[in-house]
Amino acid sequence: MTTFPIDLSAYKRITLDPAVTTLTDEQRAALKFNIELCRDAIVFFTATGAARGVGGHTGGPYDTVPEVMILDALFRGNEDGFVPTFFDEAGHRVATQYLMATLNGDLPAEQLMRYRAANDKLPGHPELGLTPGVKFSSGRLGHMWPYVNGVALANPGKTVFCLGSDGAQQEGDDAEAARLAVANHINVKLLIDDNDVTIAGHPSKYMGGFSVKRTLEGHGLTVLEGDGEDIDGLYANICQAINTPGPIAIVNKRAMAVGIEGIEGSTHGHDVIPVDAALKYLEAKGHTDAVAFLKGIEKPKNTYEFLGSSDKVGANRNVFGDAVVEILGGMDEKTRKDSVLVVDSDLEGSCGLAQIRKAHPEVFVSGGIQERGNLSAAAGFGMEKGKQGIFATFSAFLEMCISEITMARLNYSNLLCHFSHAGIDDMADNTCHFGINNMFADNGLDDGYETRLYFPADANQMKAAVKAVFNDPGLRFIFSTRSKVPYVLDTDGNELFGGDYTFTPGKDEVIREGSAGYIVTFGDSIYRALDAVERLKQEGIEVGLINKATLNVIDEDMMAKVGKAPFVLVTESFNRRTGLGSRFGSWLLERGYTPKFAYLGTHEEGCGGLWEQFPHQGIDPTGIMAKVKELIG
């Protein structure tokens, strides 16, 4: 294995004592050396993720290195005075956890060069028990401070730190955590990186009036504010926080990715640093071996050729926005403003809402990182007949909105939701960001206001589905994947959902006929199952394929068709415990149908990487074919 090209053994293991609130010249020099060393390392190994196409996040971990270096020296100076864990409520700062695990001897430095790659145990968010040296699991913003309150209560007499961010502080969980910490005098110290950057923009521009400092003071916290790049001021504030009992927040102002040319202060710093920017940075620092390694990385490619679908691919998550823009374009401006409200949760570029904002800003609201409130606002707009709200975020966050979805249903809201990044495909962020419990959206009663769940198979069907359900009353949830997917073809090689195809809500569709039994699936599992079907046919096993794009409505005609078949196999990327397969067998039995039945789904923690998640779960074509052969004996 290639040696890590930056010498981490040069790290200076100093100790600091918070009773001494000023740094010596030697301590200051050591901290500055460590900061530069670690920032260089973070730029390098996160850039390997950019080079491999698995993404990652550079700016957040890069920003907070000064705080982490000081904490590391404090932990070393008084092991009994602290819980020595770098708890972090911004899960995308995972590079911090991996770097510190390496510096503490738990993780080989060379493994860092496989950042976010499949099966290398370095996913895009920290997972306890998966990566050596990682001491907690984190992921969704704003979830760690409430948790750390409990850690502090379990460790009386010790100081507990939580690294925060201005983005995470927008989440409602943090407001609750602040109130609990103040009311119970919990000895937790927040180190908040306030860089005025989130994924889709700058909070100072899209959330006028919001101040991290004033908000926390309103909850009763003592707040210390300073320049995060001023090492002496930062250290003094940390010492003051340690020496003052109870909850304290230190708000550290700095530009995102400070010192990285072309990235500093921009939203681009939130994500992984582009390879060209990393090369420029590393070349300026004299890291020639790191530059050579980055230049030599080849982006892995899935060379598997899927039968039954096109070489051309489409991004369903973007097509959602394109379809909505087309529909809105057919209205005059007054009708648009009167009847539609689109609310974004800082993910406009990932969920297709950016196209809507650019085309029709008059109906668009940048809602920031507060999914529960944003969904409810969109639902409230859609309370009146003839009006509807549109809301979008990642599918993993649907679980956070269940109560708000119930209230929207009880208030007869007309709400169209797009939850992208559903399932597991291309999810290097891994388990915490898997969107696998989406069936929870349909949590009403049988006589409740209508709820429909849709997961189109390709970009053609996505466009058709949006157009078909746009004006329907009730709650409509449309799911898409992070990955691009190929177009499904008919037996003549034409695009099955192209041309004059129209989507019929509630109706299942035959993709291929078969006498041996049927596979039932949806979304990005369609083209994988179709490949399995085509290969099985080559072996003389005539298996059919059904597209169940409406997930929560029973198509009685199709149920009768597949119920009389020798077997039914449901395959999906949703959670095996809560997905379509967990209920499809009951639907069959309730109607007196008794084919052999089985279901495949996501059932274990992820492996990182991109398409590799499917074979890891056994739901790729190979896994599907093996299960079919098991069913037919």
N, C-alpha and C positions, 0 to 999 in steps of 0.2 A: 504494500500500500504506500502511496506517495506521502511523504512527511508533510505535516501541516506547515505551510510556508512562512508563517509568522511565529517567531519564537516566544511562545507563551510562558516558557520557563523563566523569562526575564521579569515576570510579574513580581512586584515588590510586596511581600507579605508583612505590612506594617500593622501596628496595633494603635488604636485610639481610645482615649478615656474621656467620656463626656463631662467628667468633672473639670477637665481642662478644656476651656471653650475656645482657645486659639491654637492655631497650627504653628508648629516650628517650621523653619525654612526647610528642614530635611523632610518633614512629613508632607508639606505642601508640594515639594518637588516629586516625592514618591507618588502622591495622588495624581498629579498631573501626568506623570509618566504612565501610570496605570490606565488613566482615562484615555490617553492617546493609543496605547497598545490595544486596549479592549475595543475601542471604536474602530480601529483599523481591522481587527479580527472580525467584528460584526459586519462591516461593509463587505469584507471578503467572503465569508461563508454564507451570508444571506444572498449575495450575488450568484453563488453557485445554484441557488434555487431559481433565480431569474434565467440563468443559462440553460437549465434543464427544463424550463417551462412549467415548473411546479409552483411558481410564485413565492410569496413569503412577505415578510414585513421587516423593513430596515430602520425607518425613521424612529419608531417608538423605542426600541431597545437602544439604538444609538443615542437618542436624547437623554435617557435616564442613567447612562453610565456613571456620571459624577455621583449621584445619590447612591448607587449600588456600590461603588468603590468605597465610599465613606462607611456604609453599613457593614461591608465585609470586614473592614478594619475594626469597627466597633464590636462586632460579634466576636472577633478573634481576641479582643482585649478583655471581654467579660462574658464568657460563655454562659454563666448562670444568670446574667441580668437580662437576657433577651431570648425570645424564640427566634433562633437563627435561620429563618426562612424568608426569602425574598417574595413574599406574597404579592401578587400583582393582579389588579382587577381589569387590566387590558390584556386579554389572553393572547393577542397578536404580538405581544412583546416576548414571545417564547425564546427568541435568540438569547435574551438575558439569562434564562434558566439553563439553557444548554451551555453557554459560555461559563457560567459559574460552576456548573457540574464538572466541566472540564478542568477549571482552575483548582477545584477541590479534589481532583483525582478520581472522580467517579466515572468519567467518560473520556475515552481516548480523543485527543485533539483531532486526529485524522477522521474520526466519524463525523465531525462537524461539516466536512466537505461533502457529506451526503445529505445535507439539510433538506428535509421534507421529501426525500426520495422514498419510493415504495420499499417497505420491509426493512428500513434502516432505523426504525424506532425514534425518528425525529420529526413527528408530525407538526403541523402548523400551530398547534396550541399544546401547552404542557399537559401530560397525562400521567398521573401517579401510578406507579407500578409498571409502566411501559418503558420509560427511559431511565437508565441509571442516574442517580443524583437529582432527579426531579422530585420535589417534595410536596407538590399539590397539583390538583387538576383545576384548570380554569378555561374559560372560553368566552362565554357571552358577557359583554360589557356590563359592569355594575353588579356582578354577582358575588364578588369576592369580599368587599367590605362587610356586608352583613355576616358572611361566614367567618371572617377574621374577628368580628366582635365576639363570636362564640369561642374562638381559639384563645383570645385574651382572657375571657372569663374562666377558661379551663386552666390558665396559667397565671394565677394571682402572684403579684410581686414581680412579674416580668414585663418588659416592654415588647409590644408586637407592632411591626410596621406593615403597612400596605401601600404599595406603589399604585398611584391612581393617575387619572388623566382627565382633561376637561371634557373629553367625549364621554367617558364612563360616568362622569358626574351628571350628565343629562338624564341618565336612567333613574326611574323612580325608586328602585331598590336602595340607591345611595341616600336618598332623602330619609327613608325609613331607618337605615343604618345609622345615620347621623343622629337622629332623635333618640334612638336606643342608647347609643354611645354616651350622649350627653346626660340623659336621664339616669343612667346607671354608672356614670363616672368610669367608663371602661378605658383602660390604659392602652389605647390604640393610637398610633401616629400615622397620619396620611401624608404621603409625599406625592403631590399632584403635579404632573407635567402639564403646564398650561401653555400650549403652543399655538392655540387658535387655529388648529387644523383638524378636520375630520375627513372622512373619505370623500364626501361630495362638496366640501367647501369650508368656509371659515365661520365658526359660530358667531363671531362679532358682526357678520353681515347677515346671516340667515336667522339669527336668534337674538335680535336686538333686545337689550335689557338684561340679558342673562350674564351674571357674574359669578364665577366659582367662589370667590372670596365672600361676597355679600350673601350669597345663598347659604354657605356654611355658617357664617356668623348669625344668620337668621335662625338657624337650628340650635344655636347656643354654643358652637365650637369657638375656641380660640384659634385664630388664623394668623399665621406668619407668612408674609409674602416677600419674595426676593428674586434675584436673578439666578437662575439655575446654573449659569456658567461662571458665576462668581464663587469660586471654591471656598474662600474664607467665609463669605456671607452665608453660603449654604451650610457649611459645617457649624457655624454659630447658631443658625436656626434649628438644626437637628439637635444640637446639644441642649438648647433651650427647651425644645419639645420633650426630650428625655427627662430633663430635670424638673419638668412641670407635670405633676400627676394629672391623669385624666386624658380625654381625647384632645388631640391637637392636629391641625392640618397645616402643612407647609405647602404653599402654592408657589411653584417655581416657574417663573416666566422665562421663556426662551423661544427662539425661532425653531420650527421643525427642521431637523437634520442640519443643524447649524454647522457651517463650514464645508458643506458638500456642494460644490459648484453645480448650478443648474437644478438643484433639488431644494436647497434651503428655503424655508418659508412657504413652500408650495404643497398642494395636496398630494403631489406625486411622491413626496417623502413618506407618506403613510404606508404605501405599499412597498414591494421589494424594489431595491435600487436597480435601474437598468444596467445592463452589463457595460455599456459604453461609459456611463457615468462612474461606475465602480473602477473600471480600468484607468480612467483619468485620475481618480482619487488615489488609487494605489500606486500608480506611476509617479505621481508627485511626491509620495511618501517613500519612494525607493524600494517598494516591495516587488521586485522583478520576478521572483519565483511565483508569487501569488498571481501576478498578471499573466504569466505563462500558463499557469494551471487553468485560469478562467478561460483563456483563449482556446485551450485544448478541449474544453467540455463540448460534447456532442449531445444535442437535445434528443432524448429517447423518443421513439415513435412506435406506436402500436402497429405492427406489420400484418396483423390478422386481417384477412379479407372476408368481410361479412357477406354472405349470400342473401339475395332477396332485397337488398337496399342499395342506394346509389353511392357513388364515390363522393358526390357533392353533399355537403353538410350545411345545416342551418342552425342558428342560435335561437331556440324557442323563446328564451327569456327576453331577447331584443325584439323578436317578432310580435310579442304581446304589445309592446309600446307602439310599434309600427301600425298594428291593426287598430289600436285605439285612436291614434292620430288620424287615420283614414276615416274612421267613424265621426270623430269630432269635426273633421274638415267638411263634412256634409251638413253641418249645422251653421246657422248664422251666429255671430259673436254673442248676441244677447241670449239666445237659446242655450249656448254653451255655458255661459256664466250663470244662468238661472238654474240649470239642470245638472251640472257636473262639477264635482270638486275632487281633485287629485292630490293626495297627501303622501309625501315621500318621507322615509325615515333614514336619510343619509346614504341611501343605496341606489340612487337614481340611475347610475350608470350600469349597475349590476342587474336591475330588474326591468329595464326597458322604459323607465319613466323619464329619462333624460330627453328622449325624443319628444315626449309630450310637453315638457317644460319649454323646449326650444320652439316648438310649433305653436303652442297655445299657453303662454305664461299666465294668461288671465284666469285660468282654472287651476293653477298649480300652487301648492304650498310646500315649502321646504320645512319639514317638521322636526328635523333633528333626530337625535338618537333616543327616542321615547315611543317605542312601538305600541304600547298599550294605549296611551293617550291619543296617538295619531290614528289608530284604527277606530277608536271611539269617535273621534272628530269626524272622520269620513262617514261613519255609520250615522252619526247625528245629522249630518247634512242630508243623508238619504232617508231620513225618517218620513218626510213628506212625499206623498205620491207624485210621481213625475220627476223626482230628483234622485240622484244616486251618487254615493261616494265611491272613489277608487283608491285603494290602498295597496302597497306592495312592500315586501321585505323578504328576507331569507326564510326558507321553510323551517329551519331549526328554531326560529323565534316564534313560530306559531304556538308552541307550547306555552309561551309567556302570555298569550292573548286569549286564552280559553274563556276566562270570565267575561272579558269584554265582548267576545263573540256571542256568549249567552245573552248578555244585555242587549246587543244589537238585534238578536233574534226576538227577544221578548218585546222590543220596541218596534217590531215590524220594519226594520231598516232595509233599504235597498242598497246593497254593498257588493261591489265587485273587487275581490282581492286577488292579487297575483303573488304567489309565494314561489320564488325562484330557488335554485340550489336544492331542489327536492331530491330525496334519495341519497345516494353516496357517490355518484359518478363525478370524477375529477375533483374529489374533495380531499386535497392534501391537508386542509385544516383538520380533518379527521373527525373523531367520534363526537366531540362536542358540537360540531357544526353539521352533523348528519341530519337531513330533514326527513326523518323516518317515521314520525308519529302524526302525520297529517290527517289521518282519519279522525283524530280528536276534534277537528273542526265541525264535524257533524255530531254535535253532542246534545241536540234537542230531543224533544219527545215526538212521538208519531204524529201528533196533531199540531205540532209547532209550525211556525212560519217557515216556508220552504228554504232548505239548504241544499246546495248542489256542489259536488266535488268533481272537478274535471282535470284529467292529465293527458293532454294530447300527445300523439306519437311522434310527430315531426313538425317542421315549420309550416307546412301546408295545412295540417290539421289544426295547429295553434291558431292560425289566422282565421280559419273557418269557424273554430269554436268561439273565439272572441266575438266575431260578428253575430253568431247565432244566439249567444246568451247575453249580449250587452244590454239589451232592453228588458230582459226578464226581471220580474220582481224577486225579492228575497235576497238571501246571501248566496253568492257564487264565489267559489274558490277555484282558481286555475293554477295548476302547478307546472313548473318547468325545471329543467336541470341546469346545473352550471355548465355542463359540457355541451358542445355542439353535437347534433345527432344527424345521421343520414336520412334521406327521404325514403320512405317505404315504397317498394315497387310491387305492381301486380304481376301475375304470371307471364305477362307479355313484356315486362320490363318497363312499363310506364309508371309514372308517379301515381300511386293509388289515391292520394288525397288532393291531386292537382286538378286542373281543368275546371269542370262545372260541379265538382264535389260540394255538397252541402253537409254540414254537421247537424245531426239530430240528437239533441240532449236526451239522455236516458236509454238510447239504443246502442247495444253492442254490435260489433261489426266482424264479419268473417274475413280474415286476411288470407287464410288458406283452408281448404276443406281437407278432411282426413277421416279415414274409417277406423283407425286404431285407437283413437282417443283425441282429446283436445287439450291444448295449452291455453290458459287464459291469463292475459297480462295487460300492461298499459305502459305509456310513457317510454322512457329510454330502454325498458326491458323488451319492447316490441321487436326492435331490429335484432337484438341478440337471440330472442326466442325464434324469430323468423329464420335466422341462420341455422339454428338447431333443427328446425323443421325441414329445411331444404336438405341438410346433410343426412337427416334420418331417412328422407325420401330416397336419397341415393343408395341407402342401405336396404331399401324395400320396406321401410316402416312408414306407413301413411298416417302421419299425425297432422291434425288441423290446428289452426291458430286463431284465437278470438281476441280482438282488441276491445277491452272494457274501458273506454275513455271516460265514461261517467262512472265514478267509483262507488257511489252510494245509492244507486237506483237499480233495482232488480228488473232486468229485461226478461219478462216471463217467457217470451217466444224463444230467446236464446237459452234460457235455463232449461227449457224442455228439450232443446236440441242437444246440448252438451250432457244433460242428465241421463240421456239414453245411450251415451257413448261408453265404451269399455273403461275408460279412465278420464279423469280430469286432473290436470296439474296447474296450480296457480304459481306463477313465479313473479317476483317483484323485488324492488330495492327498498321497499318500506320494511318496517320492523316486523319480524316474523310473529311477534306476540300480539301486535295490534293492527296489522295491515289487512289487506283484502283477503288473503288466504285464511286468516284466523276466523273469518265469518262466512266465506263462500261455501264451505262444507255444510254448515248449518242450513244455509239457504237451500242447498240440494236436498238434505234430509227432510226439511219441512215440507217439501213438495213430493216426497216419496221417491226421490231418485237416489240410487245407490251404486254409482260407478265407483271403481277404485279411486281414491282421492289422496292427493298429497299437495303440500305447498312449500315453496322455497322462498326465503327472504333474508334480509340482513339480520344476523343473529349473534355477531361478536364484534368487539372493538375493531376499529379500522387498522389498515396497514400503511397509511400515508400514500403518497403518490397520486396518480390520476385514474386511468382506466383500470389500474391494477386492483382497485377496490372490488371489482366484480368477481374475478376469479378467487380472490381472497375469501369472499363470502360463499363461493360455490354456486353463484347465480349467473355465471357466464355460459356461453353455449355448451362448453364441455360439461359443466355441472348439470345443465338442463337435460342434455342427452343421456347422461348417466342415470338421472332420476326417471326419465321416460322408460329406459330399458329395464330398470328395476320394477316399474309398475307393470310392464307387459310380460315380465318374467322371462 
